[in-house]
Amino acid sequence: MEKKNFITPDHLKNAVKAVRGEGIYIYDEEGKAYIDGSSGPMTANLGHGNKEIKESIKEQMDKISFTYRSQFVTEPLLALCEGIAKAAGGDLNKVSLCNSGSEATELALKMVRSYFKAMGKPEKGKIISRWASYHGATIETLSLSGHSERRRDYSPYLTGTPQLEIPHCFRCSYEKKYPECGIFCARYFEKLVKREGPENIGAIIIEPVSGAAAASVVPPFEYFKIIREICDKYNILLISDEVITGFGRTGECFAFQSFSFPPDIVTFGKGISSGFGPLAGIIVKEKLYEEMTEKGVEFGTGHTYGGNPLVAEAGVSVLQYLEKHDTVKQVKEKGEKLFSMVKALEKSLEVICEVRGKGLLLGVEFAEPGPLSEPFSKEINFTKRVVDKCMENGLIVYPSRGFIDGVLGDSVIISPPFIISDEEMEKLVLIFEKSVREAYKDILKLG
Ligand SMILES: Cc1ncc(COP(=O)(O)O)c(C=O)c1O
């Protein structure tokens, strides 16, 4: 089979054909094995070909594969919503399902709109977001996303722009130093609210640990307490985008739990089905939802396949797997091990300027060797060089570039499946070290 009928973006021109997946490995048609060191885009969290999930989907297929959301509910759908609410804890009890993280962001925006409309404050329509960030590929979610490369081609359509900076202490946009800064980047949110007028702002959307746009930047612990206080002071809803971080990735079921801040709305996707099908959604505080419905406003929006029985069953099965194998606790432990193994590379690979992250969501940033950690030029594209070398050597890592100013900033995300063993982690780190070394040697040759 050729690629001639497939719209092939540039980066896929030389793509290998995947034919099989097992555990942390993906195999191509020549039998070459690749360690899936990023779980795809932080999605195949339980690895490839997980037997327990496969069997449960097969069983569901024998019962019924599809029902329409406005006509039926099903056992997997209800069990999934119950399981998700239990995992989120507190008052986060109401769940609405869709197919992708982008749709989940859209659902969250619609929920904010419906809520403030019900509360008699329809003018609270603005949403604040941050550079660098990523909340989805649809026009509205891209408008919220602080990701220059992904925005560029669509800028005439985009309706908004992010306004806050992320808390990346290593390269603080405000050129301040933690902790003397007093978490200025969080406090700045209040200034912004006052300038825009709190009566116009409905919500702020935040990835608790950065994903594709800034490779696992972790905020200082106090960050979310400040953001939450400002939200409460000005009646602004807090949306935690947990499309990547949800369901164990950072060593807690949701990342907001490790920062002890209760969001009003949580978005999720990716890992909830561990790659077995398109499944995503939002979790909403019950109190907020009830206040809205008491005013007679329903939230009936949805998508044809949202929460269909097959993917809902996959989601139930993922939640059962996580509980049965105490996987989230293991992510924390494995994450700490992997972090110290990657961090140790800094000594021999001067080109690594920062290793960051939480749980099994690690970011490795690269810069010119030296005390100033000057970023590589755009033309060098060190990120691509590392990703390509890793691929050549049998390891998949996820690229993240342009987080400093939209152009500069090179990094990759290492986020293997939760089932990775100690030996497999050692192998991953060895291949990564070799690949970074080779990528750097190549640019030295350029002179
Ligand atoms: C934090 C975050 N939110 C939303 C999305 C959009 O999800 P999807 O690609 O499933 O539409 C992504 C995708 O990478 C993401 O990382």
The ligand as an SDF file (V2000), in Angstrom:
LIG
                    3D

 16 16  0  0  0  0  0  0  0  0999 V2000
   -3.5510   19.8160   27.2180 C   0  0  0  0  0  0  0  0  0  0  0  0
   -4.2890   19.4550   25.9670 C   0  0  0  0  0  0  0  0  0  0  0  0
   -5.5630   19.8800   25.8110 N   0  0  0  0  0  0  0  0  0  0  0  0
   -6.2760   19.5850   24.7030 C   0  0  0  0  0  0  0  0  0  0  0  0
   -5.7120   18.8410   23.6760 C   0  0  0  0  0  0  0  0  0  0  0  0
   -6.5110   18.5070   22.4460 C   0  0  0  0  0  0  0  0  0  0  0  0
   -6.7780   17.1400   22.4320 O   0  0  0  0  0  0  0  0  0  0  0  0
   -7.1060   16.3820   21.0710 P   0  0  0  0  0  0  0  0  0  0  0  0
   -5.8520   16.2890   20.2670 O   0  0  0  0  0  0  0  0  0  0  0  0
   -7.5740   15.0270   21.5510 O   0  0  0  0  0  0  0  0  0  0  0  0
   -8.1860   17.1330   20.3930 O   0  0  0  0  0  0  0  0  0  0  0  0
   -4.4040   18.3870   23.7990 C   0  0  0  0  0  0  0  0  0  0  0  0
   -3.7760   17.5940   22.7110 C   0  0  0  0  0  0  0  0  0  0  0  0
   -2.6010   17.3780   22.6420 O   0  0  0  0  0  0  0  0  0  0  0  0
   -3.6730   18.7070   24.9640 C   0  0  0  0  0  0  0  0  0  0  0  0
   -2.3950   18.3110   25.1110 O   0  0  0  0  0  0  0  0  0  0  0  0
  1  2  1  0
  2  3  1  0
  2 15  2  0
  3  4  2  0
  4  5  1  0
  5  6  1  0
  5 12  2  0
  6  7  1  0
  7  8  1  0
  8  9  2  0
  8 10  1  0
  8 11  1  0
 12 13  1  0
 12 15  1  0
 13 14  2  0
 15 16  1  0
M  END
$$$$
